[in-house]
Amino acid sequence: MITYRKNEIHELRTLHAFQKRTFDIFFATFGLLILWWLILISWVCASFETRSNGFFTQKRVGLNGRMFSIIKIKTMRPISNIETTVTKNDDPRITVLGAFFRKTKIDELPQLWNILSGDMSFVGPRPDVRGFADQLKGIERSILFIRPGLTGPASLKYHDEEKLLAKQDDPETYNKNIIWPDKVRINMNYICNWSLKTDIYYIFKTICR
């Protein structure tokens, strides 16, 4: 069992938040300036394929437990008898272009706006729907002290999460009992050992993966 000292958890919030936020604002602005055309084309294609708004928005748990609307390129179409928020790689809701957008991570690009607006950071715990992050207890609620990220150590470890879940008889239970607790452990370790250098490392590892 890993223990965490309160001063370790508090350090990122008090000493490095400005540095992290400045980095996010600068590179989110830069990213939007050079990638806006790709986001626009992807949105148009997704709109035609799904016959709806090509942007997907969903409420997620963010900084200090505040809910915000995450923005992605839409990669799925609704199917009446499927309502789970857990997605497998063979999920029938995923469209043809959606599979490409998910594989290349193009669907994540609109989150640059979430970063610029202050809802997210480039690196941090991935923002979850209600029932996960908002249920954290004790010192593990420190995960909510930082902005959720576009990528991070837990995201990198579980980059093939959809394939992993597809192999399980009960994906939702496996996600709840196995994957989620491991992500909490990884994210707590990230907070305790944060540095701008490690953030840059995770960003480059994500790009080069």
N, CA, C and O of each residue as an XYZ file, in Angstrom:
836
protein
N       0.841     -1.201      0.000
C       0.000      0.000      0.000
C       0.876      1.252      0.000
O       1.799      1.367      0.807
N       0.594      2.172     -0.888
C       1.366      3.418     -0.988
C       0.744      4.477     -0.102
O      -0.476      4.645     -0.102
N       1.564      5.197      0.654
C       1.071      6.298      1.477
C       1.543      7.612      0.867
O       2.581      7.668      0.208
N       0.769      8.661      1.097
C       1.059      9.976      0.520
C       1.055     11.010      1.616
O       0.131     11.068      2.427
N       2.107     11.841      1.643
C       2.170     12.913      2.622
C       1.387     14.106      2.112
O       1.431     14.412      0.920
N       0.666     14.786      3.002
C      -0.173     15.908      2.598
C       0.643     17.009      1.949
O       0.174     17.655      1.012
N       1.867     17.236      2.435
C       2.672     18.304      1.851
C       3.081     17.969      0.423
O       3.268     18.871     -0.394
N       3.224     16.670      0.109
C       3.535     16.267     -1.253
C       2.360     16.588     -2.169
O       2.543     17.106     -3.270
N       1.164     16.279     -1.708
C      -0.031     16.524     -2.495
C      -0.261     18.009     -2.676
O      -0.694     18.448     -3.741
N       0.025     18.788     -1.642
C      -0.254     20.220     -1.659
C       0.726     20.975     -2.543
O       0.419     22.064     -3.026
N       1.918     20.392     -2.757
C       2.980     21.103     -3.455
C       2.576     21.508     -4.865
O       2.796     22.654     -5.259
N       1.997     20.607     -5.624
C       1.622     20.928     -7.003
C       0.596     22.042     -7.040
O       0.643     22.914     -7.907
N      -0.324     22.010     -6.102
C      -1.399     22.987     -6.091
C      -0.887     24.384     -5.792
O      -1.391     25.352     -6.362
N       0.111     24.520     -4.904
C       0.535     25.834     -4.438
C       1.742     26.401     -5.179
O       1.782     27.603     -5.439
N       2.724     25.575     -5.524
C       3.974     26.078     -6.070
C       4.081     25.992     -7.588
O       4.769     26.806     -8.202
N       3.417     25.026     -8.197
C       3.633     24.787     -9.608
C       2.411     25.030    -10.489
O       2.494     24.900    -11.710
N       1.290     25.377     -9.888
C       0.069     25.550    -10.675
C       0.234     26.643    -11.738
O      -0.215     26.478    -12.872
N       0.874     27.755    -11.372
C       1.063     28.855    -12.316
C       1.938     28.425    -13.485
O       1.640     28.734    -14.639
N       3.016     27.713    -13.181
C       3.925     27.236    -14.218
C       3.219     26.280    -15.172
O       3.374     26.372    -16.389
N       2.453     25.374    -14.611
C       1.725     24.395    -15.423
C       0.669     25.080    -16.290
O       0.507     24.744    -17.463
N      -0.048     26.041    -15.705
C      -1.108     26.736    -16.430
C      -0.539     27.598    -17.555
O      -1.126     27.660    -18.635
N       0.580     28.256    -17.324
C       1.218     29.068    -18.352
C       1.623     28.212    -19.547
O       1.428     28.599    -20.699
N       2.183     27.053    -19.256
C       2.557     26.107    -20.307
C       1.326     25.706    -21.116
O       1.368     25.673    -22.346
N       0.236     25.404    -20.422
C      -0.998     24.976    -21.088
C      -1.550     26.058    -22.006
O      -1.914     25.778    -23.148
N      -1.613     27.282    -21.520
C      -2.173     28.380    -22.314
C      -1.357     28.610    -23.583
O      -1.916     28.762    -24.669
N      -0.046     28.634    -23.441
C       0.824     28.914    -24.587
C       0.685     27.842    -25.660
O       0.490     28.159    -26.833
N       0.785     26.577    -25.267
C       0.798     25.511    -26.266
C      -0.601     25.150    -26.760
O      -0.738     24.646    -27.875
N      -1.635     25.392    -25.968
C      -3.003     25.190    -26.461
C      -3.322     26.222    -27.529
O      -3.941     25.899    -28.543
N      -2.904     27.459    -27.310
C      -3.096     28.516    -28.304
C      -2.344     28.174    -29.587
O      -2.888     28.288    -30.685
N      -1.103     27.760    -29.439
C      -0.281     27.378    -30.590
C      -0.911     26.207    -31.343
O      -0.973     26.207    -32.573
N      -1.378     25.208    -30.588
C      -1.994     24.038    -31.206
C      -3.253     24.380    -31.985
O      -3.467     23.861    -33.081
N      -4.079     25.242    -31.432
C      -5.308     25.641    -32.132
C      -5.002     26.445    -33.396
O      -5.708     26.329    -34.397
N      -3.953     27.255    -33.344
C      -3.593     28.073    -34.496
C      -3.120     27.227    -35.669
O      -3.367     27.581    -36.822
N      -2.446     26.117    -35.396
C      -1.919     25.306    -36.493
C      -2.812     24.111    -36.846
O      -2.642     23.512    -37.907
N      -3.762     23.759    -35.969
C      -4.577     22.560    -36.211
C      -6.063     22.854    -36.404
O      -6.858     21.927    -36.552
N      -6.447     24.131    -36.405
C      -7.872     24.469    -36.526
C      -8.491     23.880    -37.783
O      -9.644     23.450    -37.771
N      -7.716     23.861    -38.879
C      -8.239     23.355    -40.155
C      -8.530     21.854    -40.083
O      -9.499     21.375    -40.671
N      -7.678     21.111    -39.353
C      -7.884     19.670    -39.212
C      -9.118     19.395    -38.347
O      -9.893     18.480    -38.625
N      -9.284     20.194    -37.306
C     -10.467     20.063    -36.452
C     -11.726     20.362    -37.263
O     -12.728     19.657    -37.145
N     -11.671     21.418    -38.094
C     -12.823     21.804    -38.909
C     -13.196     20.708    -39.907
O     -14.369     20.355    -40.033
N     -12.199     20.170    -40.616
C     -12.463     19.104    -41.596
C     -13.031     17.867    -40.896
O     -13.971     17.245    -41.393
N     -12.463     17.518    -39.755
C     -12.929     16.344    -39.008
C     -14.362     16.546    -38.538
O     -15.171     15.619    -38.574
N     -14.674     17.762    -38.096
C     -16.032     18.066    -37.651
C     -17.030     17.927    -38.801
O     -18.109     17.359    -38.629
N     -16.665     18.448    -39.967
C     -17.542     18.350    -41.136
C     -17.768     16.883    -41.508
O     -18.903     16.471    -41.749
N     -16.697     16.099    -41.554
C     -16.809     14.682    -41.913
C     -17.660     13.927    -40.902
O     -18.502     13.113    -41.280
N     -17.440     14.197    -39.612
C     -18.208     13.522    -38.568
C     -19.676     13.928    -38.629
O     -20.559     13.113    -38.361
N     -19.934     15.175    -38.977
C     -21.313     15.650    -39.090
C     -22.050     14.916    -40.206
O     -23.205     14.523    -40.038
N     -21.382     14.731    -41.346
C     -22.003     14.014    -42.456
C     -22.224     12.549    -42.107
O     -23.283     11.989    -42.392
N     -21.220     11.929    -41.489
C     -21.314     10.492    -41.225
C     -22.364     10.164    -40.167
O     -23.081      9.171    -40.285
N     -22.450     10.999    -39.137
C     -23.407     10.723    -38.056
C     -24.739     11.434    -38.255
O     -25.697     11.201    -37.518
N     -24.786     12.320    -39.276
C     -25.997     13.101    -39.553
C     -26.435     13.898    -38.321
O     -27.617     13.977    -37.985
N     -25.455     14.469    -37.679
C     -25.692     15.287    -36.478
C     -24.483     16.194    -36.295
O     -23.541     16.157    -37.086
N     -24.519     17.001    -35.255
C     -23.370     17.860    -34.959
C     -22.124     17.002    -34.772
O     -22.116     16.089    -33.946
N     -21.082     17.288    -35.525
C     -19.860     16.495    -35.473
C     -19.054     16.644    -34.204
O     -18.073     15.927    -34.010
N     -19.444     17.559    -33.336
C     -18.798     17.678    -32.030
C     -19.574     16.873    -30.996
O     -20.800     16.959    -30.916
N     -18.854     16.098    -30.214
C     -19.438     15.345    -29.116
C     -19.095     16.058    -27.813
O     -17.924     16.325    -27.543
N     -20.095     16.366    -27.012
C     -19.860     16.987    -25.706
C     -20.463     16.099    -24.626
O     -21.510     15.481    -24.818
N     -19.788     16.049    -23.501
C     -20.255     15.221    -22.394
C     -19.774     15.829    -21.090
O     -18.657     16.342    -21.015
N     -20.601     15.776    -20.074
C     -20.226     16.299    -18.777
C     -19.189     15.384    -18.109
O     -19.393     14.174    -18.019
N     -18.096     15.958    -17.651
C     -17.051     15.221    -16.958
C     -16.706     15.924    -15.645
O     -16.996     17.107    -15.466
N     -16.091     15.186    -14.741
C     -15.681     15.732    -13.447
C     -14.313     16.385    -13.604
O     -13.359     15.744    -14.044
N     -14.221     17.671    -13.241
C     -12.984     18.400    -13.423
C     -12.366     18.891    -12.131
O     -12.528     18.275    -11.077
N     -11.660     20.000    -12.219
C     -10.945     20.579    -11.089
C     -11.885     20.839     -9.919
O     -12.942     21.451    -10.075
N     -11.480     20.362     -8.743
C     -12.259     20.523     -7.507
C     -13.651     19.892     -7.591
O     -14.574     20.292     -6.881
N     -13.782     18.896     -8.475
C     -15.051     18.196     -8.599
C     -16.095     18.934     -9.412
O     -17.243     18.497     -9.495
N     -15.706     20.057    -10.016
C     -16.652     20.835    -10.812
C     -16.889     20.143    -12.150
O     -15.949     19.666    -12.786
N     -18.143     20.092    -12.569
C     -18.477     19.478    -13.851
C     -18.196     20.456    -14.994
O     -18.436     21.658    -14.873
N     -17.687     19.924    -16.097
C     -17.478     20.734    -17.296
C     -17.818     19.885    -18.514
O     -17.947     18.665    -18.417
N     -17.961     20.540    -19.656
C     -18.309     19.832    -20.893
C     -17.055     19.578    -21.717
O     -16.445     20.509    -22.244
N     -16.676     18.307    -21.822
C     -15.527     17.955    -22.657
C     -15.980     17.959    -24.117
O     -17.124     17.619    -24.420
N     -15.071     18.347    -25.021
C     -15.398     18.441    -26.451
C     -14.514     17.477    -27.232
O     -13.293     17.479    -27.079
N     -15.133     16.663    -28.059
C     -14.411     15.748    -28.933
C     -15.074     15.746    -30.313
O     -16.193     16.231    -30.485
N     -14.359     15.191    -31.285
C     -14.988     14.895    -32.569
C     -15.856     13.662    -32.359
O     -15.417     12.689    -31.746
N     -17.072     13.699    -32.858
C     -17.991     12.577    -32.646
C     -17.519     11.356    -33.431
O     -17.271     11.435    -34.634
N     -17.399     10.234    -32.739
C     -16.927      8.999    -33.369
C     -17.941      7.867    -33.280
O     -17.694      6.769    -33.780
N     -19.087      8.131    -32.640
C     -20.073      7.079    -32.438
C     -21.462      7.587    -32.789
O     -21.745      8.782    -32.710
N     -22.318      6.657    -33.175
C     -23.729      6.977    -33.369
C     -24.533      6.169    -32.356
O     -24.146      5.049    -32.024
N     -25.630      6.706    -31.862
C     -26.407      6.005    -30.830
C     -27.066      4.739    -31.346
O     -27.531      4.685    -32.484
N     -27.102      3.720    -30.497
C     -27.854      2.492    -30.753
C     -28.769      2.296    -29.552
O     -28.311      2.297    -28.409
N     -30.017      2.136    -29.804
C     -31.048      2.203    -28.758
C     -30.819      1.272    -27.577
O     -31.132      1.648    -26.448
N     -30.292      0.085    -27.788
C     -30.168     -0.874    -26.691
C     -28.795     -0.871    -26.027
O     -28.501     -1.747    -25.215
N     -27.949      0.110    -26.365
C     -26.622      0.222    -25.741
C     -26.511      1.583    -25.074
O     -26.584      2.616    -25.739
N     -26.335      1.582    -23.760
C     -26.278      2.840    -23.018
C     -25.013      2.981    -22.173
O     -24.812      4.034    -21.567
N     -24.161      1.970    -22.110
C     -22.972      2.016    -21.278
C     -22.003      3.097    -21.733
O     -21.924      3.409    -22.921
N     -21.264      3.670    -20.780
C     -20.234      4.653    -21.100
C     -18.880      3.984    -21.304
O     -17.916      4.648    -21.685
N     -18.793      2.678    -21.055
C     -17.570      1.914    -21.283
C     -17.537      1.486    -22.749
O     -18.472      0.852    -23.237
N     -16.455      1.835    -23.448
C     -16.362      1.572    -24.882
C     -15.309      0.519    -25.190
O     -14.172      0.623    -24.731
N     -15.680     -0.492    -25.961
C     -14.744     -1.510    -26.427
C     -14.365     -1.208    -27.875
O     -15.083     -0.496    -28.577
N     -13.226     -1.760    -28.317
C     -12.779     -1.450    -29.675
C     -13.687     -2.035    -30.745
O     -13.665     -1.584    -31.890
N     -14.487     -3.036    -30.384
C     -15.435     -3.597    -31.348
C     -16.856     -3.084    -31.116
O     -17.826     -3.706    -31.549
N     -16.969     -1.956    -30.435
C     -18.274     -1.380    -30.127
C     -19.010     -1.043    -31.431
O     -18.473     -0.314    -32.264
N     -20.220     -1.559    -31.617
C     -20.951     -1.315    -32.866
C     -21.359      0.142    -33.069
O     -21.762      0.529    -34.166
N     -21.256      0.939    -32.023
C     -21.616      2.351    -32.145
C     -20.556      3.169    -32.869
O     -20.848      4.251    -33.379
N     -19.324      2.659    -32.919
C     -18.223      3.393    -33.543
C     -18.385      3.414    -35.058
O     -18.560      2.365    -35.677
N     -18.328      4.595    -35.655
C     -18.485      4.737    -37.105
C     -17.172      4.404    -37.813
O     -16.135      4.223    -37.175
N     -17.235      4.327    -39.140
C     -16.040      4.005    -39.928
C     -14.979      5.090    -39.752
O     -13.831      4.797    -39.419
N     -15.373      6.344    -39.980
C     -14.425      7.446    -39.765
C     -14.075      7.575    -38.293
O     -12.951      7.938    -37.944
N     -15.045      7.275    -37.425
C     -14.806      7.353    -35.991
C     -13.677      6.458    -35.553
O     -12.880      6.840    -34.696
N     -13.591      5.268    -36.126
C     -12.507      4.340    -35.788
C     -11.156      4.946    -36.165
O     -10.174      4.806    -35.437
N     -11.122      5.628    -37.325
C      -9.887      6.291    -37.756
C      -9.547      7.450    -36.831
O      -8.395      7.604    -36.426
N     -10.544      8.266    -36.493
C     -10.313      9.401    -35.609
C      -9.797      8.936    -34.238
O      -8.913      9.566    -33.658
N     -10.352      7.834    -33.730
C      -9.939      7.322    -32.430
C      -8.524      6.761    -32.479
O      -7.736      6.966    -31.556
N      -8.204      6.049    -33.567
C      -6.883      5.449    -33.704
C      -5.801      6.510    -33.803
O      -4.722      6.359    -33.230
N      -6.088      7.587    -34.534
C      -5.105      8.656    -34.732
C      -5.180      9.732    -33.662
O      -4.347     10.638    -33.632
N      -6.180      9.637    -32.777
C      -6.411     10.612    -31.697
C      -6.872     11.972    -32.217
O      -6.851     12.956    -31.478
N      -7.285     12.034    -33.478
C      -7.811     13.287    -34.019
C      -9.064     13.714    -33.254
O      -9.338     14.906    -33.110
N      -9.820     12.730    -32.767
C     -11.048     13.057    -32.034
C     -10.780     13.839    -30.757
O     -11.684     14.482    -30.224
N      -9.538     13.791    -30.257
C      -9.192     14.484    -29.016
C      -8.794     15.948    -29.234
O      -8.726     16.714    -28.273
N      -8.534     16.339    -30.469
C      -7.990     17.675    -30.736
C      -8.858     18.833    -30.237
O      -8.304     19.833    -29.780
N     -10.201     18.747    -30.303
C     -10.998     19.860    -29.779
C     -10.775     20.135    -28.294
O     -11.149     21.200    -27.802
N     -10.176     19.198    -27.581
C      -9.899     19.421    -26.167
C      -8.816     20.485    -25.944
O      -8.583     20.922    -24.817
N      -8.159     20.892    -27.039
C      -7.254     22.037    -26.930
C      -8.024     23.262    -26.437
O      -7.483     24.096    -25.712
N      -9.299     23.360    -26.842
C     -10.134     24.457    -26.355
C     -10.424     24.286    -24.868
O     -10.421     25.266    -24.123
N     -10.677     23.048    -24.425
C     -10.880     22.787    -23.005
C      -9.649     23.193    -22.192
O      -9.764     23.698    -21.075
N      -8.469     22.963    -22.776
C      -7.223     23.334    -22.095
C      -7.095     24.851    -22.032
O      -6.785     25.411    -20.980
N      -7.333     25.511    -23.156
C      -7.202     26.962    -23.205
C      -8.190     27.642    -22.261
O      -7.857     28.645    -21.629
N      -9.393     27.103    -22.167
C     -10.420     27.715    -21.318
C     -10.224     27.423    -19.833
O     -10.901     28.009    -18.989
N      -9.302     26.522    -19.514
C      -9.001     26.257    -18.115
C      -9.692     25.046    -17.514
O      -9.534     24.778    -16.323
N     -10.452     24.312    -18.312
C     -11.113     23.116    -17.801
C     -10.157     21.930    -17.700
O     -10.332     21.041    -16.866
N      -9.140     21.934    -18.567
C      -8.216     20.807    -18.618
C      -6.780     21.290    -18.700
O      -6.512     22.486    -18.817
N      -5.864     20.336    -18.637
C      -4.436     20.572    -18.811
C      -3.939     19.598    -19.873
O      -4.645     18.649    -20.216
N      -2.753     19.815    -20.390
C      -2.205     18.845    -21.334
C      -1.967     17.498    -20.650
O      -2.234     16.446    -21.231
N      -1.468     17.535    -19.427
C      -1.138     16.296    -18.720
C      -1.859     16.260    -17.382
O      -1.901     17.254    -16.657
N      -2.420     15.112    -17.069
C      -3.123     14.933    -15.799
C      -4.008     13.703    -15.870
O      -4.000     13.002    -16.881
N      -4.759     13.428    -14.836
C      -5.712     12.312    -14.874
C      -6.778     12.580    -15.924
O      -7.233     13.715    -16.058
N      -7.181     11.576    -16.661
C      -8.240     11.756    -17.641
C      -9.550     12.089    -16.926
O      -9.855     11.502    -15.888
N     -10.324     13.025    -17.475
C     -11.600     13.390    -16.841
C     -12.636     12.285    -17.002
O     -12.852     11.782    -18.105
N     -13.270     11.915    -15.906
C     -14.241     10.823    -15.941
C     -15.661     11.336    -15.781
O     -15.895     12.461    -15.340
N     -16.595     10.482    -16.152
C     -18.008     10.782    -15.943
C     -18.339     10.591    -14.464
O     -17.532     10.044    -13.713
N     -19.501     11.032    -14.052
C     -19.942     10.834    -12.671
C     -19.932      9.341    -12.322
O     -20.224      8.478    -13.150
N     -19.585      9.081    -11.067
C     -19.544      7.699    -10.609
C     -18.136      7.177    -10.431
O     -17.938      6.075     -9.919
N     -17.136      7.975    -10.857
C     -15.752      7.575    -10.690
C     -14.998      8.617     -9.860
O     -14.868      8.476     -8.644
N     -14.500      9.672    -10.532
C     -13.690     10.661     -9.819
C     -14.442     11.319     -8.669
O     -13.844     11.622     -7.637
N     -15.743     11.544     -8.832
C     -16.502     12.197     -7.771
C     -16.760     11.269     -6.589
O     -17.286     11.705     -5.565
N     -16.393      9.986     -6.722
C     -16.567      9.037     -5.629
C     -15.268      8.769     -4.877
O     -15.238      7.924     -3.983
N     -14.200      9.475     -5.224
C     -12.926      9.298     -4.529
C     -13.061      9.672     -3.058
O     -13.809     10.582     -2.700
N     -12.323      8.954     -2.213
C     -12.388      9.177     -0.778
C     -11.010      9.528     -0.217
O      -9.980      9.180     -0.795
N     -11.013     10.227      0.927
C      -9.781     10.504      1.655
C      -8.753     11.259      0.841
O      -9.089     12.156      0.068
N      -7.481     10.884      1.024
C      -6.387     11.592      0.381
C      -6.435     11.451     -1.133
O      -5.870     12.278     -1.848
N      -7.104     10.411     -1.632
C      -7.191     10.210     -3.075
C      -8.041     11.283     -3.759
O      -7.985     11.427     -4.980
N      -8.819     12.030     -2.990
C      -9.558     13.159     -3.567
C      -8.614     14.265     -4.020
O      -9.034     15.218     -4.677
N      -7.328     14.135     -3.664
C      -6.331     15.100     -4.123
C      -6.201     15.093     -5.638
O      -5.712     16.059     -6.223
N      -6.634     14.011     -6.280
C      -6.631     13.955     -7.743
C      -7.475     15.084     -8.318
O      -7.225     15.558     -9.426
N      -8.474     15.508     -7.556
C      -9.351     16.584     -8.017
C      -8.732     17.967     -7.818
O      -9.309     18.971     -8.237
N      -7.545     18.026     -7.174
C      -6.884     19.307     -6.955
C      -6.223     19.836     -8.216
O      -5.865     21.013     -8.278
N      -6.056     18.992     -9.214
C      -5.421     19.432    -10.459
C      -6.391     19.245    -11.621
O      -7.326     18.448    -11.551
N      -6.147     19.991    -12.681
C      -7.010     19.877    -13.852
C      -6.821     18.515    -14.516
O      -5.697     18.018    -14.580
N      -7.887     17.908    -15.007
C      -7.748     16.659    -15.747
C      -6.967     16.896    -17.030
O      -6.930     18.013    -17.546
N      -6.341     15.837    -17.543
C      -5.435     16.013    -18.666
C      -5.869     15.370    -19.966
O      -6.700     14.462    -19.996
N      -5.276     15.872    -21.046
C      -5.463     15.288    -22.369
C      -4.735     13.948    -22.443
O      -5.177     13.022    -23.122
N      -3.621     13.866    -21.739
C      -2.861     12.623    -21.636
C      -2.239     12.558    -20.248
O      -2.395     13.480    -19.448
N      -1.541     11.477    -19.968
C      -0.921     11.310    -18.665
C      -0.401      9.894    -18.517
O      -0.608      9.069    -19.407
N       0.268      9.592    -17.416
C       0.843      8.256    -17.247
C      -0.189      7.142    -17.266
O       0.078      6.068    -17.806
N      -1.361      7.373    -16.689
C      -2.405      6.343    -16.696
C      -2.954      6.144    -18.106
O      -3.227      5.017    -18.517
N      -3.113      7.241    -18.843
C      -3.596      7.149    -20.223
C      -2.618      6.368    -21.087
O      -3.025      5.581    -21.941
N      -1.329      6.586    -20.862
C      -0.315      5.893    -21.648
C      -0.281      4.408    -21.324
O      -0.152      3.578    -22.225
N      -0.396      4.067    -20.049
C      -0.394      2.651    -19.676
C      -1.590      1.930    -20.287
O      -1.478      0.789    -20.735
N      -2.741      2.611    -20.299
C      -3.962      1.986    -20.806
C      -4.358      2.542    -22.171
O      -5.539      2.760    -22.444
N      -3.362      2.769    -23.023
C      -3.662      3.292    -24.361
C      -4.471      2.292    -25.188
O      -5.162      2.678    -26.132
N      -4.383      1.005    -24.832
C      -5.170     -0.012    -25.537
C      -6.318     -0.510    -24.665
O      -6.701     -1.678    -24.732
N      -6.862      0.388    -23.849
C      -7.917      0.013    -22.908
C      -9.132     -0.601    -23.598
O      -9.725     -1.545    -23.077
N      -9.502     -0.083    -24.745
C     -10.687     -0.597    -25.435
C     -10.484     -2.048    -25.869
O     -11.413     -2.853    -25.805
N      -9.260     -2.384    -26.313
C      -8.965     -3.768    -26.684
C      -8.970     -4.661    -25.447
O      -9.455     -5.792    -25.486
N      -8.426     -4.141    -24.352
C      -8.395     -4.905    -23.100
C      -9.808     -5.197    -22.609
O     -10.102     -6.313    -22.181
N     -10.674     -4.205    -22.671
C     -12.054     -4.383    -22.214
C     -12.822     -5.347    -23.120
O     -13.711     -6.065    -22.661
N     -12.472     -5.358    -24.410
C     -13.158     -6.240    -25.347
C     -12.921     -7.714    -25.029
O     -13.700     -8.577    -25.434
N     -11.848     -7.995    -24.305
C     -11.512     -9.375    -23.957
C     -12.230     -9.858    -22.693
O     -12.203    -11.046    -22.374
N     -12.871     -8.929    -21.978
C     -13.475     -9.264    -20.699
C     -14.939     -9.685    -20.870
O     -15.654     -9.170    -21.730
N     -15.361    -10.628    -20.033
C     -16.760    -11.056    -20.044
C     -17.682     -9.959    -19.527
O     -18.812     -9.808    -19.992
N     -17.178     -9.192    -18.550
C     -17.948     -8.090    -17.968
C     -17.075     -6.838    -17.953
O     -16.449     -6.541    -16.935
N     -17.020     -6.094    -19.067
C     -16.123     -4.937    -19.175
C     -16.339     -3.880    -18.098
O     -15.370     -3.325    -17.581
N     -17.592     -3.593    -17.749
C     -17.864     -2.548    -16.763
C     -17.307     -2.922    -15.394
O     -16.716     -2.078    -14.721
N     -17.486     -4.175    -14.971
C     -16.964     -4.621    -13.680
C     -15.441     -4.627    -13.683
O     -14.816     -4.229    -12.700
N     -14.842     -5.077    -14.781
C     -13.376     -5.100    -14.888
C     -12.821     -3.678    -14.822
O     -11.817     -3.425    -14.156
N     -13.474     -2.765    -15.511
C     -13.045     -1.372    -15.481
C     -13.143     -0.787    -14.073
O     -12.245     -0.070    -13.632
N     -14.225     -1.090    -13.374
C     -14.463     -0.547    -12.046
C     -13.532     -1.124    -10.994
O     -13.056     -0.400    -10.119
N     -13.266     -2.424    -11.073
C     -12.527     -3.105    -10.010
C     -11.030     -3.268    -10.276
O     -10.249     -3.443     -9.341
N     -10.630     -3.211    -11.549
C      -9.224     -3.435    -11.886
C      -8.565     -2.179    -12.454
O      -7.581     -1.678    -11.910
N      -9.125     -1.682    -13.555
C      -8.476     -0.563    -14.239
C      -8.555      0.731    -13.431
O      -7.545      1.413    -13.252
N      -9.749      1.073    -12.944
C      -9.912      2.339    -12.243
C      -9.023      2.456    -10.997
O      -8.369      3.488    -10.841
N      -8.961      1.450    -10.094
C      -8.067      1.570     -8.925
C      -6.599      1.731     -9.317
O      -5.849      2.442     -8.648
N      -6.187      1.067    -10.409
C      -4.800      1.202    -10.857
C      -4.551      2.605    -11.390
O      -3.475      3.164    -11.175
N      -5.528      3.183    -12.082
C      -5.384      4.555    -12.569
C      -5.268      5.535    -11.402
O      -4.495      6.490    -11.469
N      -6.027      5.304    -10.341
C      -5.946      6.166     -9.156
C      -4.541      6.118     -8.577
O      -3.975      7.159     -8.243
N      -3.970      4.925     -8.454
C      -2.615      4.774     -7.916
C      -1.605      5.517     -8.790
O      -0.745      6.232     -8.277
N      -1.713      5.344    -10.119
C      -0.790      5.994    -11.055
C      -0.918      7.511    -10.972
O       0.088      8.221    -10.975
N      -2.141      8.005    -10.900
C      -2.362      9.451    -10.863
C      -1.890     10.068     -9.552
O      -1.391     11.194     -9.546
N      -2.040      9.355     -8.455
C      -1.522      9.849     -7.175
C      -0.001      9.953     -7.226
O       0.575     10.918     -6.724
N       0.640      8.974     -7.825
C       2.094      9.008     -7.968
C       2.526     10.169     -8.858
O       3.549     10.807     -8.610
N       1.734     10.436     -9.899
C       2.025     11.567    -10.792
C       1.989     12.889    -10.031
O       2.874     13.729    -10.196
N       0.970     13.071     -9.202
C       0.829     14.307     -8.435
C       2.002     14.480     -7.470
O       2.562     15.571     -7.360
N       2.372     13.409     -6.777
C       3.438     13.489     -5.780
C       4.798     13.782     -6.391
O       5.670     14.341     -5.727
N       4.989     13.404     -7.664
C       6.303     13.547     -8.291
C       6.264     14.500     -9.492
O       7.066     14.378    -10.418
N       5.311     15.458     -9.463
C       5.135     16.326    -10.618
C       6.335     17.211    -10.887
O       6.983     17.708     -9.966
N       6.620     17.399    -12.180
C       7.557     18.418    -12.645
C       7.190     18.745    -14.077
O       6.586     17.922    -14.764
N       7.542     19.928    -14.536
C       7.253     20.307    -15.913
C       7.984     19.385    -16.877
O       7.498     19.100    -17.972
N       9.152     18.926    -16.461
C       9.943     18.018    -17.292
C       9.183     16.715    -17.553
O       9.178     16.205    -18.673
N       8.545     16.184    -16.514
C       7.791     14.935    -16.708
C       6.546     15.177    -17.563
O       6.152     14.304    -18.337
N       5.924     16.347    -17.433
C       4.785     16.671    -18.299
C       5.203     16.661    -19.765
O       4.514     16.090    -20.611
N       6.322     17.290    -20.057
C       6.820     17.335    -21.433
C       7.142     15.925    -21.926
O       6.896     15.593    -23.085
N       7.694     15.102    -21.036
C       7.999     13.707    -21.386
C       6.730     12.955    -21.782
O       6.716     12.246    -22.788
N       5.664     13.107    -20.990
C       4.412     12.413    -21.287
C       3.791     12.897    -22.587
O       3.201     12.110    -23.327
N       3.919     14.194    -22.870
C       3.386     14.733    -24.116
C       4.114     14.133    -25.319
O       3.474     13.695    -26.276
N       5.457     14.112    -25.275
C       6.216     13.560    -26.379
C       5.992     12.058    -26.530
O       5.957     11.536    -27.644
N       5.842     11.371    -25.405
C       5.596      9.925    -25.472
C       4.243      9.651    -26.106
O       4.074      8.671    -26.831
N       3.272     10.527    -25.828
C       1.945     10.382    -26.425
C       1.997     10.620    -27.931
O       1.403      9.867    -28.702
N       2.706     11.664    -28.350
C       2.815     11.997    -29.771
C       3.538     10.894    -30.540
O       3.157     10.566    -31.664
N       4.579     10.325    -29.938
C       5.415      9.354    -30.632
C       4.903      7.921    -30.510
O       5.474      7.015    -31.118
N       3.847      7.699    -29.744
C       3.367      6.343    -29.525
C       2.807      5.719    -30.805
O       2.359      4.572    -30.789
